[in-house]
Amino acid sequence: VKTTPTNATGVFTNANQTVTYVYEKADGAPVTVKYVDADGNELATSDTLNGKIDAPYQSTAKSLSGWTVKTTPANATGVFTNANQTVTYVYEKAGGAPVTVKYV
């Protein structure tokens, strides 16, 4: 309950009375976004997303030098709930540029 009306308690009368309660959405549980390699090693600091229950969230992969995203999780976008959620981006080593060896 965001606000409780001043006439929340009272007495019945012959006149109509309206009692109005105002509600707001509760805070949802945080969504933790992780950035790991295939072995589960953390490659970057995790991020935490916060919002109200049923509000949408959208996570994005970080640009990490020398790494490419191998797996984008199915829950990269979703809605906040009352349960903690984890979004995990899995990265793999980026292929290096070819090396040309010249013998002179």
C-alpha positions, -999 to +999 in steps of 0.1 A: +000+000+000+015+033-011-010+055+007-037+047+033-067+070+030-077+092+059-111+076+060-098+041+062-116+038+095-149+054+104-186+048+109-214+038+086-237+066+076-267+070+053-244+088+027-223+069+002-186+068+012-156+059-010-124+046+006-095+045-019-062+027-013-033+034-037-009+006-044+024+004-062+043-025-076+067-041-052+104-042-060+115-073-079+144-095-069+177-085-086+189-100-119+226-108-119+244-107-152+276-128-154+304-129-180+323-161-180+344-184-201+334-220-210+350-232-177+329-207-156+358-184-149+347-148-144+360-125-172+344-093-161+326-079-130+290-090-128+262-064-132+230-062-112+197-051-127+169-038-105+132-031-112+096-036-101+079-069-103+066-076-139+087-048-153+109-058-183+147-061-182+172-063-209+208-074-205+236-070-230+269-088-235+300-068-227+327-062-253+358-079-239+391-076-257+403-110-270+369-127-264+337-132-284+303-143-271+298-180-276+264-183-260+237-157-256+214-169-228+176-174-234+169-152-205+189-122-218+156-104-217+127-110-194+107-096-165+115-090-129+100-115-105+101-121-068+129-147-073+166-139-079+176-145-116+210-150-132+218-143-168+251-158-179+270-148-211+296-174-221+326-162-240+354-180-260+388-168-270+387-148-302+407-161-331+439-143-337+450-127-369+471-149-392+508-147-388+529-145-420+565-157-417+590-145-443+624-160-448+649-137-465 
